Amino acid sequence: MDDEVKRVPPLEKVRLRKLTATDGAMYVGVEIEYRVGTQQPTRLQFGLAPGDAVQLGEQLTQLGEKLQSTEH
């Protein structure tokens, strides 16, 4: 696996969806949309296990609170 992080432009839209796999497993579907210059939007989709989605939500909450504080 390549250790280089590929950065994308600022996100224009983020959508969450409930996904069900063919075996019945449930996932949190995340769809992000961004645009490079004047090109058509690019959409990326991926699924998170429910526990991973909860952890991501907690981390995003902590980061948002830190960024809103005057002491960051």
Backbone as a printed PyTorch tensor [residue, N CA C, xyz], in Angstrom:
tensor([[[  0.8370,  -1.1830,   0.0000],
         [  0.0000,   0.0000,   0.0000],
         [  0.8830,   1.2480,   0.0000]],

        [[  0.4990,   2.2050,  -0.8040],
         [  1.2480,   3.4470,  -0.9180],
         [  0.9620,   4.3140,   0.3000]],

        [[  2.0090,   4.8020,   0.9720],
         [  1.8300,   5.6210,   2.1710],
         [  1.5280,   7.0810,   1.8540]],

        [[  1.5980,   7.4560,   0.5880],
         [  1.3280,   8.8350,   0.2070],
         [ -0.1700,   9.0930,   0.2440]],

        [[ -0.5640,  10.1640,   0.9200],
         [ -1.9760,  10.5220,   1.0400],
         [ -2.3730,  11.3480,  -0.1650]],

        [[ -3.4490,  10.9410,  -0.8260],
         [ -3.9620,  11.7080,  -1.9590],
         [ -5.0360,  12.6490,  -1.4370]],

        [[ -4.8060,  13.9310,  -1.5650],
         [ -5.7590,  14.9250,  -1.0760],
         [ -6.7490,  15.2670,  -2.1720]],

        [[ -7.9770,  15.5180,  -1.7520],
         [ -9.0140,  15.9420,  -2.6910],
         [ -9.3750,  17.3920,  -2.3760]],

        [[ -9.9540,  18.0880,  -3.3380],
         [-10.3930,  19.4700,  -3.0820],
         [-11.4750,  19.4800,  -1.9930]],

        [[-11.8500,  20.6620,  -1.5030],
         [-12.9050,  20.7380,  -0.4940],
         [-14.1700,  20.0270,  -0.9810]],

        [[-14.8240,  19.3530,  -0.0590],
         [-16.0360,  18.6020,  -0.3970],
         [-17.2030,  19.5500,  -0.6210]],

        [[-17.9930,  19.2510,  -1.6350],
         [-19.1860,  20.0450,  -1.9060],
         [-20.4080,  19.4440,  -1.2210]],

        [[-20.4700,  18.1160,  -1.1730],
         [-21.6190,  17.4390,  -0.5610],
         [-21.1550,  16.1730,   0.1430]],

        [[-21.8270,  15.8450,   1.2280],
         [-21.6110,  14.5890,   1.9370],
         [-22.9860,  14.0150,   2.2460]],

        [[-23.1800,  12.7530,   1.9030],
         [-24.4560,  12.0950,   2.1580],
         [-24.2020,  10.8030,   2.9280]],

        [[-25.1040,  10.4850,   3.8280],
         [-25.0400,   9.2260,   4.5620],
         [-26.2370,   8.3670,   4.1590]],

        [[-25.9860,   7.0850,   3.9960],
         [-27.0420,   6.1650,   3.6040],
         [-26.8940,   4.8610,   4.3780]],

        [[-28.0010,   4.1790,   4.5500],
         [-27.9550,   2.8450,   5.1600],
         [-27.7800,   1.8340,   4.0300]],

        [[-26.7210,   1.0370,   4.1140],
         [-26.4470,   0.0150,   3.1070],
         [-26.6480,  -1.3620,   3.7040]],

        [[-27.1910,  -2.2680,   2.9250],
         [-27.3450,  -3.6580,   3.3390],
         [-26.6300,  -4.5300,   2.3150]],

        [[-25.6900,  -5.3240,   2.7700],
         [-24.9530,  -6.2270,   1.8860],
         [-25.8390,  -7.4170,   1.5270]],

        [[-25.4350,  -8.1590,   0.5270],
         [-26.2290,  -9.3120,   0.0930],
         [-26.3660, -10.3620,   1.1940]],

        [[-25.4130, -10.3900,   2.1280],
         [-25.5010, -11.3450,   3.2380],
         [-26.3180, -10.8020,   4.4090]],

        [[-26.8910,  -9.5990,   4.2590],
         [-27.7140,  -9.0080,   5.3100],
         [-26.9620,  -8.0960,   6.2650]],

        [[-25.6340,  -8.0150,   6.1450],
         [-24.8490,  -7.1420,   7.0220],
         [-25.2000,  -5.6840,   6.7390]],

        [[-25.2520,  -4.8830,   7.7950],
         [-25.6040,  -3.4700,   7.6660],
         [-24.3410,  -2.6080,   7.7150]],

        [[-24.3250,  -1.5730,   6.8920],
         [-23.2190,  -0.6330,   6.8340],
         [-23.7520,   0.7910,   6.7490]],

        [[-22.9170,   1.7350,   7.1670],
         [-23.2250,   3.1450,   6.9780],
         [-22.5300,   3.5450,   5.6810]],

        [[-23.3150,   3.8920,   4.6880],
         [-22.7530,   4.3080,   3.4070],
         [-22.4330,   5.7910,   3.4430]],

        [[-21.2490,   6.1420,   2.9980],
         [-20.8230,   7.5330,   2.9520],
         [-20.5340,   7.8700,   1.4930]],

        [[-21.1490,   8.9380,   1.0150],
         [-20.9100,   9.4040,  -0.3480],
         [-20.4010,  10.8320,  -0.2650]],

        [[-19.2440,  11.0790,  -0.8640],
         [-18.6970,  12.4350,  -0.8750],
         [-18.5880,  12.9040,  -2.3140]],

        [[-18.7810,  14.1960,  -2.4960],
         [-18.7290,  14.7710,  -3.8420],
         [-17.8100,  15.9890,  -3.8200]],

        [[-16.9260,  16.0490,  -4.8040],
         [-16.0290,  17.1940,  -4.9260],
         [-15.8290,  17.4970,  -6.4030]],

        [[-15.2660,  18.6530,  -6.6760],
         [-15.0710,  19.0970,  -8.0510],
         [-13.6460,  19.6200,  -8.2020]],

        [[-13.0260,  19.2970,  -9.3170],
         [-11.7020,  19.8150,  -9.6550],
         [-11.8980,  20.8310, -10.7710]],

        [[-11.6370,  22.0920, -10.4740],
         [-11.8040,  23.1500, -11.4700],
         [-13.2360,  23.2230, -11.9600]],

        [[-13.3870,  23.2190, -13.2740],
         [-14.7240,  23.3160, -13.8670],
         [-15.2430,  21.9560, -14.3210]],

        [[-14.5390,  20.8900, -13.9620],
         [-14.9610,  19.5420, -14.3510],
         [-16.2610,  19.1570, -13.6600]],

        [[-16.8810,  18.1070, -14.1710],
         [-18.0650,  17.5480, -13.5310],
         [-17.6850,  17.0410, -12.1380]],

        [[-18.6350,  17.0430, -11.2010],
         [-18.3270,  16.5500,  -9.8520],
         [-17.9000,  15.0810,  -9.8720]],

        [[-17.0120,  14.7550,  -8.9730],
         [-16.5830,  13.3700,  -8.7560],
         [-17.2310,  12.8910,  -7.4670]],

        [[-17.8170,  11.6740,  -7.4900],
         [-18.4260,  11.1100,  -6.2860],
         [-17.6820,   9.8420,  -5.8870]],

        [[-17.3560,   9.7570,  -4.6010],
         [-16.7360,   8.5670,  -4.0300],
         [-17.7070,   7.9760,  -3.0190]],

        [[-17.8260,   6.6610,  -3.0160],
         [-18.7170,   5.9930,  -2.0710],
         [-17.9410,   4.9040,  -1.3460]],

        [[-18.2200,   4.7760,  -0.0360],
         [-17.6300,   3.6930,   0.7410],
         [-18.5580,   3.3650,   1.8980]],

        [[-18.3620,   2.1990,   2.4780],
         [-19.1930,   1.7640,   3.5930],
         [-18.3770,   1.5780,   4.8500]],

        [[-18.9830,   1.9000,   5.9850],
         [-18.3580,   1.7140,   7.2940],
         [-19.2180,   0.7690,   8.1170]],

        [[-18.5630,  -0.0900,   8.8640],
         [-19.2880,  -0.9030,   9.8300],
         [-19.9030,   0.0430,  10.8670]],

        [[-21.0360,  -0.3190,  11.4500],
         [-21.6840,   0.5800,  12.4050],
         [-20.7560,   1.0680,  13.5200]],

        [[-19.9530,   0.1970,  14.0820],
         [-19.0380,   0.6000,  15.1570],
         [-18.0030,   1.6060,  14.6810]],

        [[-17.4940,   1.4070,  13.4740],
         [-16.5200,   2.3520,  12.9080],
         [-17.1810,   3.7040,  12.6590]],

        [[-18.4400,   3.6950,  12.2110],
         [-19.1640,   4.9440,  11.9770],
         [-19.3530,   5.7110,  13.2790]],

        [[-19.6360,   4.9930,  14.3620],
         [-19.7930,   5.6400,  15.6790],
         [-18.4770,   6.2910,  16.0980]],

        [[-17.3730,   5.5580,  15.9490],
         [-16.0670,   6.1140,  16.3160],
         [-15.7260,   7.3390,  15.4720]],

        [[-16.0140,   7.2790,  14.1790],
         [-15.7570,   8.4220,  13.3070],
         [-16.5900,   9.6160,  13.7480]],

        [[-17.8490,   9.3880,  14.0760],
         [-18.7140,  10.4690,  14.5490],
         [-18.1750,  11.1110,  15.8160]],

        [[-17.6930,  10.2960,  16.7450],
         [-17.1290,  10.8260,  17.9890],
         [-15.8880,  11.6630,  17.7070]],

        [[-15.0280,  11.1760,  16.8070],
         [-13.8130,  11.9160,  16.4790],
         [-14.1340,  13.2270,  15.7720]],

        [[-15.1190,  13.2170,  14.8820],
         [-15.5160,  14.4460,  14.1980],
         [-16.1010,  15.4570,  15.1750]],

        [[-16.8720,  14.9690,  16.1550],
         [-17.4350,  15.8530,  17.1720],
         [-16.3140,  16.5200,  17.9710]],

        [[-15.3380,  15.7240,  18.4100],
         [-14.2160,  16.2750,  19.1740],
         [-13.4320,  17.2940,  18.3550]],

        [[-13.1920,  16.9840,  17.0910],
         [-12.4490,  17.9110,  16.2390],
         [-13.2400,  19.2030,  16.0350]],

        [[-14.5390,  19.0970,  15.7920],
         [-15.3740,  20.2850,  15.6260],
         [-15.3630,  21.1630,  16.8630]],

        [[-15.4520,  20.5450,  18.0380],
         [-15.4210,  21.3090,  19.2840],
         [-14.0700,  21.9970,  19.4580]],

        [[-12.9910,  21.3030,  19.1070],
         [-11.6610,  21.8890,  19.2380],
         [-11.4990,  23.0790,  18.2930]],

        [[-11.9760,  22.9390,  17.0670],
         [-11.8470,  24.0170,  16.0860],
         [-12.7040,  25.2220,  16.4510]],

        [[-13.8170,  25.0050,  17.1450],
         [-14.6880,  26.1050,  17.5520],
         [-14.1810,  26.8070,  18.7910]],

        [[-13.3320,  26.1450,  19.5590],
         [-12.8320,  26.7750,  20.7720],
         [-11.8480,  27.8780,  20.4070]],

        [[-11.6780,  28.8060,  21.3200],
         [-10.7620,  29.9180,  21.0700],
         [ -9.3250,  29.5620,  21.4170]],

        [[ -9.1100,  28.3710,  21.9560],
         [ -7.7740,  27.9970,  22.4170],
         [ -7.0270,  27.0660,  21.4660]],

        [[ -7.4920,  26.8570,  20.2440],
         [ -6.8150,  25.8970,  19.3570],
         [ -5.6400,  26.4580,  18.6570]]])
